[in-house]
Every structure is written in C-alpha cells, then in structure tokens.
C-alpha cells in the first residue's frame, strides 16, 4: 500500500502542475485579447493625442533612419553579390536586377525593417513603459484621470503602425541603390537598363503585399512592446524582462505572420 501511494503522488503533482500552467496560459491569452480590444476601443475615440502620436512617429522613424539606411544598402549589395554566381552558372546574369527586385519587395524590405524595429523600437517601448509601471507613474496617471492607456499605448501602437511601412519603403529604395552599385560595378549595366529590369517582374500585388506586411508588423511590434511594458513588475528586473520579452516575442510573431501572409498572397499569384 505504501508503495502505491508513493508512485501515484508524483503523477498527481505533475497533473496539477500541468493544469496550473494551462490555466495560466489561457488567462494570459485572455488578458492579451482584452489589451488588443481595448486599443481598438480607445484609439479611434476622441480626444485624440495627435501631438503625442507625431512625437512617437519621430522617435520611431527619424531616429531609425541611419540604421535602416545602412542595413538596406548592405542588404541590396550583398544579395546581388551572392546571387550572381548562381545565375552566372546558367548564363543568366541579365536576370539579376529582376531577382533583386523580387527578393527586396516581396520579403527582404518589410521583414528586415520589422526585425530592426523590433530590436530597437520594441525594446525601447517595453523598457520605457516598464520603468513607468515600476515607478508607479502609470498608477499616478490613472488616479489623476489622464487616461494613461490612450496616451501611452494607443499613441505608440499607432506610431509604429504608421511609420514602419514608410521605413520599409525607404529600405526598399536604399536596397535598390545597393543592388545597382554592385551590378553596375560588375556587369556594367546602365542605370536605365537596371531600372527597366528591376521593375519588369514586379506587379501591383508585390507592392501592396509588402505594405500590408509592414503595417501588420508595425502593429505587432507596437502592441507587443506596450503589453510587455504596461504589465511589467518585479522592479528593475521586470524592466529588463519587459524589454527582452518585447524583442523576442515581436520577432517570433513577425516570422509567424510572414509565413501566413506569404501563403495567403501565394493564392492570388
């Protein structure tokens, strides 16, 4: 009898532990859905925080231009360089501008921009709101009746949703120039021929899907960063976890959304 009790007790403990984790998971998902629903409920209801949205757009966009410019140029340059040997083996170097354009517009520009912003902007939002939560600034705003959710969360999510598609378009332009530098240096292609070949294979679906991707990525980065920071706790340790969680979660969701959107757009091609 004693042996039976000893062997069944760990099973009960493991079962209760699994049930506890499952319950915590569903509670977390419920809180996330409530957070997203609250954003849509408050973001488009007056009064609007237009000045704060513009300030957040500046923080998100203008201060990311240097990194986006450097990364975009390198992406176009390296992709053209790495693709040349494969095409050269088939004697198809003339297809290189078209290959670069398809890769940049369909995948690289929105995806690389989102990953950069997830690391730079997402962590900044998570750390900023996390420090405000830890120092009880958000609680003070709630007591004073200034609607901290609208001022802190809605403005940042709107800013990332607006700015990241613009940054993705800008990165595509810079990557276009990077590819041109590499191709014209090695192939002697003129600027006119490069432009003609670059846009020859692109369709309206490529441009629209790229903007839709970047918009969804921007919303994801903003909402994840705000969620992680808004509900952070445990003092300064919580601030670090909020920043780290914002980056890791946003990047993971960006890759998942990339797979889903690619699959959906593939149905329309």
N, C-alpha and C positions, 0 to 999 in steps of 0.2 A: 504493500500500500504506500509506503513511504517513497519507494522508487517511482511509482506512478505519479505522485504529486510533484516530485522534483522534475520529471520530464515534461509535464504539462504546463507548469508555471511559466517557463520562458516563452512558450507558444502564446500564452495569453498576453504576456507582456509585449511581445512583438506585434500581436494583432492589435492591441490597444494603441501602440505607438504608431502603427500604420494608419489607423483610423484618425488619430490626432493630427498626423501630417496631412492626411486627405482633407480633414475639416479645415485646417489652416489654409490649405491651397484654395479651397472654394471660397473661404472668407476673403482671402487676398484678391481673388478674381472678382468677387462681388464689389470690393472697395475700388478696384481699378475701373470697373464698368461705371460705378457711381461717379468716380472722378471725371471720366470722359463725358458722361451725360451732363454733369454739372458744368463742364466747359461749354458745351453747345448750348446749354440753357442760359448762361450768363454772358457769353462772348458777344452775342448779337442783340443784346437788350441794352437800351440806354440806361445810364450815361456811359458814353464811350470814352476810353482813355487814349485818345488819339496821340497826344504828345508822348505818352509812355511807349506806345506801340512804335512810333517813329524813333524814339531813343533806343529801343531794343533792336530795331532794324539796323540802326547804325552799329550797335555793339556786335550784332550777329554778322552783318555784311561787310562793312567797310574795314573793320579790324581783321577780317579773314582774307582780304584781297591778296595780300602779299603771299601768304601760304598757298592760296588757291592758284595764283599766277605761276609760282614756281613749280608746284606739283603738276599743273595742267601742261606746261611746256615740256616737262620731263616725260610725262605720260605719252604725249604725241611723238616726241623724239625717240623714245625707247621702243615704243610699239612699232613704229616704222622701221627702225633698225633691226628689231628681232624678227619681223615678218618678211624682210627682204630675202634671206636665204631660202625660205620655204617656197616663195614664189619664183625665185631665180631657178630653182631646180626644175620647174616646169616651163621656164622661159616666159613667165607672165609678170614681169616687173611693172608693166604698164597698168596692172590692176591694183597696184599698191595704194594709190590715193583713195580708190573706192573701198578697199579693205579697211584703211584707216578711218574713213568717214563712217562706215557702218559700225565699227567697233566703238568709236567715240560716242556717236549719237545714241546707239541702242543700249550701251552698257556702261562704258567707262566714265563718261562725264557725270551722269547722275549718281552712280554708285560711289566713285572716288570722292566726289563732293560730299556726299552724305557721310561717308566714313570719316573724312576730315572734320566735318562739323560735329559729328557725334563725339569725337575726341576733344575738340576744342570748345565748342559751344555747349554740348550736353553736359560735360563735366563742370563747366563754369556755372550753368544754371543750377545743377544739383548742389554744388558747393555753396553757392550764394543763398539759395533758399534754405538749405540745411543749416547754415550758420544763423540765419534769421529765426529759424524754428528753435534752435538750441538756445539762443539768447533771448527767446520769448518776444521777439519783435512782432512776429505774426500774431501771437496772442494779444499783444497790446493793440494792434490794429483792429482785431476783431472786437475788442472791448470798446474802442473809440468809434466803431461803426463806419470804418472807411472801406469795407468790403475788400479784404486783402486778396481773396481768390481772384476777383476780377482784375485788380491792379497788378498782382504778382504773376499769376498763372496765365490768364487769358492773353495778356499783352505779350508774354514771351512765346506762347504757342503760336499766336498769330504772326509774330515776327519771324519765327523760323519757317512757318508755312509759306510766307510771302517771299522771304529772302533766298532760301535755299534753291528754288527753281531759277532765280536770277543768277545765283552763283554757278549753278550747273551749266547754264547757257554761256556764261562768261568762261568757264573752264573749257567748254567745247571749242570756243573761239581760240583760246590760247593753245589748246592741244592741236588745233588745226594749223596754227603757225609753227608749232614744234615739229609736226609731221612734214610741213613744207620745207623747213630748214634742212631736215635730214634727206628728204627725197631730192630736192634740187641740188644739194651738195654731191650726192652720189649718182644721180641719174641725169642731172642737167635739165630737169623738167622746168618749163617756164611757169610763171605764176598763173597765166591764163589757162594753160592746159591743166595745171593742178586743180584749179577751181572747178573747171568743167568736169574732170574725172571725179573730184571729191563729191560733188552734188549729183552726179549722174545716177547713182544707185539709190539715193535717199528718196523716201516717199513721205507723204504727209503723216502717215502712221508712225514713222520713226521719230519725227519731231514731237508729235502730240503725246506719244507714249513716254518719251523722255521727260517732258514737262510734268505729265501725270505722276510718273515715278518720283521725280524730285519733290513734287508737292506732298505726296504721301510720306516720303522720307522725312521731309521737314516737319510735318505734323507729328510723326512718330518721335523724332528726336526731341521736340519741344515738350510733348506730353510726358515722355519718359523722364526727362530731366526734371520737370516740375513735380512729377509724382514722387520721385525719389527724394527730392529736397523737401517737399512740403510735409512729408510724413517721416522725416528722419528723427532720430532720437539718440540717446546714449552719449550726449555731449560731443566733444570734439571727435571722438571715434566715429560717431554717427555721421558727421560731416564728410569724413573721408569715405565711409561706406556709401553715402549718397552719391558722391562724385564718381566713385568707381562703379557703382551699380548703374548709374545713368549711362556711362560709356558702354559697359559690357552688354546691358540689356538692349540699348538702342542699336548697337552694331548687329547683335543677333537678330533682332526684328527686321532690320534693314535687309539682311541676307534672305530671310524668310519671305519678305514682301517682294524682293527681287525675283525669287523663284516663281512666286504666284503670278506676278504681273507679266513676266516673260511667257509663262504658259498661256495666260489669257490673250496677250497680244499675238501669240503664235496662231491662235484660232482665226484671227482676222487677216492673216497674211495670205 
